[in-house]
Amino acid sequence: MKKILSLFVIAVTFSCASSKNTTTDTVSKVSDPTKYMNTITAKELKTHLYIVASDEMEGRETGSPGQKKAGQYLISQYQKNGIPFPKGATNFYQPIPAAYLNAKRNENLSDSENIWAYIEGSEKPNEIIVISAHYDHVGINGGEIYNGADDDGSGTVALLEIAEAFEIAKKEGKGPKRSILFLHVTGEEHGLHGSRFYSENPLFPLANTITDINIDMIGRRDEAHADSNNYVYLIGADRLSSDLDNICTTVNEKYTNLKLDYKYNDPMDPNRFYERSDHYNFSKHGIPSVFLFNGVHADYHKKTDTPDKIEYDALTKRAQFAFVTAWELANRENRPVVDKK
């Protein structure tokens, strides 16, 4: 997660307490995802994370050799599972030049890349769901590697598992009706650069992008939840769409039973997490977006954010929640209505 707050004007006045009434287009009309949800396992997430957040990746600083090595690992896993790069792209990379990354404040960043993979929808392929996570971290500081296991290795490996679950379903004739873009973005730590670049240079028209599900730090717990990790902060789901918020609450009640904590969804919350991760570059274009987050802990942006401290049961359940939310969005009759400003 980006540590330095950007100054944005919050132009919202509605309450953070959202309606929990189920929409007319309910999950009962969508095939049961439980079998595929359960292919997302703690064992596989742990295997991926011990690689993505290893010392070999050197903290995954934007544009660094370590980040590029991590990107190569992600691509190898998509290839292993038979998940291609998107239609209209020439490979798994969306290149971003250093000039773009350094334009707002010159931090001497090197050329970098977003990484994307794609599963085409069977009935509404032109409607796109983006599932995003940033795969960069803060690199090496004072000779110490900042591994970024939770921030955002946890979201990065969740995308791999979610994509694999959808691909397994597709091979069994239950692929998504809408298309899904799995988007690993770069440059988040320096100002949400990768997601901003995608939003300004989208592979698929933003008008056809129905939702972004953004996953940034879902492998730990914060002090407010010292007694249980069975929660996730839900941020932004109701900012633009009552449908999206209803979908999140309904699929959670049906499949995962996490405590959905809305504390940081308050537009007046001083932490302003809504503006601090990559979903924001979709929501500011009017795309309903939801941010899944475990809150800040003592190892945030420190060299001690390592894979051994991840709570893999919590990471698994939150990744499964993201999957069933995407499953509902991909297969329901109607796209989420945009009914708020």
N, C-alpha and C positions, 0 to 999 in steps of 0.2 A: 504494500500500500504506500502511496505517495505520502511522505511525512510532512512536507511543507504545504500548508493550505494555500490554494489559489483563491483569489478574491472574486467571487461571483455574486451577483445580485440574486437573492432568492425572491422570486415573484410568485410566491404561493401563500395563501392565507387560510387554506382549509385545514381542518384538524388532522392529526396523525392517526386518530382512531378511525379505522376504515370499516366499511360495511362488511359483514361476514355472511351476507345472504348469498346462497348459491345461485349462479346465473341459470338461465333457461337452457343453455347449452352445457349440460352437466357431464361429469366424468362417467355417468352410467351409460352413456352412448359410445364410450371409447373402450376398446379392448383392454383387458387387464394386463398391466405391465409387470406384475409381480415376478414372474419367472425371469425376466430380463433384468429387472432391478437387482435381483439377487446374484447376478453375475458380477456385480460390482463388489469386490471383496477387500477386506483389510489386507490380506496377504499380497494381492497384486498391487494395491496402492502403496504398500510398504516397499515392495521390490522396486517400483518405479521411483519412489521418492528418495530412497537411499542412493540412487544413481543421479537423479536431477539435482539433488542438494548435496552432492558429494564434494569433497575438496577438489576433485578433478575439474569441476565446473567453475572453480575460482570465483564463486559468488555471483556469477552470471551478470556482471556489469553490462549495461547496454552497449552493444557493438563489440564487445570483447571476445577474444578467442574462446574463453570459457562459456560465454552465452551461446556462441555459434556451435560449440560442441554439444551443449544441452539441446539446441534446436535440432541438430542432426540425430540425437537420440529420439526426440519426439517423432521426427519424420520416419525413422526406422520402425517405430511401433505402429504408426499408421500403415506403413507398407506391409508389415508383418500381418496385420489384421485385414488387409485387402481394402483399406479405406483410401480413396484417391484424393488428389488435390481437386479443387473446384473446377467446374466447367468455366471456360473463359480464361483460366490461368494457364501458364506454361509449366509451372512446377509448384512445389509446396511453399514457396517464398513470395511475400509481397515486399520487395526491397524499399527501404527508406533511406534516402541519402543523408549524409552527415549535415549537409547545409540545412535541411529541414529540422533535424534534431537540435541543432544549435542556434536556430533562428531567433528564438524568444530570449534565451540567455545562453551565451556561449559557454558550454561546459566541456568543450573539446571532445565531444563524443564522436565515435567512428560510425561509418555506415552500419546500418542494422537492418533487421527484417522482422516483419510479422510472419507467422507461420499459420497456414490454414489447411484444413482438411474438410471433406464434404461428403454428405450422404444425400442423394437426390430423392425428393419426394415422389411418391407413386401417383398421386392424384392432383396435387397443387404444387408442382415443382417450382413454379415461379415465386411462390411465397416462401420467405426465408426466416428461420429462427437462428439467431446468433447465440452461441454459448461461448463466453469469453473468459480469459484469465491471462494475467501478465506473467511472462516467464523470465523477466529480468529481475535482478536484485541489485544490491549496492556494491558488489565486488569485493575488493581487498582494501583494508584500511589499517595502516600501521603495521603492515606485514601479516595481519590476521585475516583469514578468509571468513566472510560473512555469508554463510551457506543459504540463508533464506528458506529454511524448510517449510515454515508456515507461510511466510510472505515471499513469494506466493507459490512455493513449490507445491503446497497442498492443493491449490486450485488448478495448477498445471497438470498434476497427475490425475486429478478428478476428471478433467476433460478427456484424457486418454481412456479411462474406464467407461465414461459415459458414451463415448464414441463406439467403443467395442460392444457395449450392450445394445446400442441401436443396430450395429452391423450384424450381430448375432440374430436379432429379431428379423432383420431384412432377409437374411439367408433362410429363415424359416417361413418366409412369406408374409411377415408382419412388419415390414418396413414402414417408416413414417410417411404420412400422406403429404406433408410439406417437407421442404428441403431444410437441412441443418448444416450450418457453417460453424465448424469448430475453429475458433480464432484465438491463437496464442499471440498476444500483443507484446511489443517491446516498448521500452522507454517510459513505462508507467512511473517509475521512481523519480524521473526527472521532469514530470509534468504531463502525464497521460499522453505522451507523444504518439505512441503506436495506434491507439484507438482513435485519436484525433486524425491521424493520417488516413486511417481506413474510412472514417466518416466523411472525409473530404475527397477521398479517392475510392469509393466503394466498388467492389467487384460486381455486386448486385444492387439495383436501384434501392435507395433508402425507402422509397415509397412501398416497395415490396417486402421490406424487412418488418416483420410483425412484432418482434420482441427481441430484447437482449437479456439473457440470463448471465450475470457476471459473478464470478466466483473468486474471491480474494480473501485468503486466510480463513480456512475452515478446519484446521487440524488441531486446535488447542481450545482452552477455555480461558475466560477472564475472571477477575476477582469477584465480579457480581454473581458468578455461577460456580462458586467454589465447591458447592455440594453436588453438582451434577453437570455433565457435559451434554445432556440430552436437550439441546437448544440450538437455535441459530438466530442471529439478528437478521430480520427481514427489512430491507431498506429500499424504499422507492416504488414498491409494487403498486401502491395506490396513488402515486403522484399524477399519473396521466390516465390510468385506466382502472375503473372499478372491477372490470372483468379479470384483469391480471391478478389483482389482490384476492378475488374470490377463488380463482384457480389455485393459487398457492395454498390458501387455507383449506380448500376442499381436498386436494390430493394429499396434503399432509395428514388430515384427519383419516383419510382412507388407507394410506399406505405406510407412513413413516412415524407419525405421532411425536414429532419434535415439539418442544415449546417454541413457538414463534414469538420472538421478543421484538417489540416495536419501539423500544426506547430511542434508538438512533434514527428512527424515521421521522421524528418530530422536526418540522422545518426550522424551529428555533433552537435545536440542539447545538451547543457551542462547538462541538467537534466537527460538525458539518461533513460527516462521512458521505453523505449523498453526493457531494461534489468532488470526492477524493479518490474515486476509482473509475475504472474504464467504462462502466455503464453510462456515466454522465455524458460522454460524447455521443451516445445514442439518444438518450432522453432529451438532450437539448435540441435534437432534430425532430422531436415529437414521437419518438419510438418508445412504446411502453417497455420499461426496463426494471429489473429487480436485482439487487445486490445482496449476496449471501456472505455473511461475515461472522467470525467468532469473537470479535472484540480484541482489544489490545492487551497484551500480557507483558511480563517482565523482560522477556527476551526479544521484544519487538525492536527491529533494526539494530540488533546486537549480534556479536559473533556466536552467541549462545543459542541462536535460533537454529537448532540442529535436528536431524531426523529422529534421534532417539527420544526426543521430548514430545513428539507427536502422539496424540491419543487416536489410535487408528480406528477404534470403534466409532468415535465421533466423526472422524473424517469419512468413514464409510457411509454412515447414516445420512450425513449432509450431502454427500455426492449422490446418494440414492434419491434424496429429496429433489435435487436439481434435475436428475434424470426423469422422475415421474412428472415433474412440472413441465419439462420439455416434451415428454410423451403426450401429455394432455394438449399442449399447445399445437403439437404437430398433427394431431389426429382429430381434434374437435371440428365441428362443422364450420364455425365462424372464427375469424381472427379476433383478437381482443379489441373491443371498441375503445377508441380514444375519446373519453367523455370529460376530461379535466384539462385545465391549462396550468 
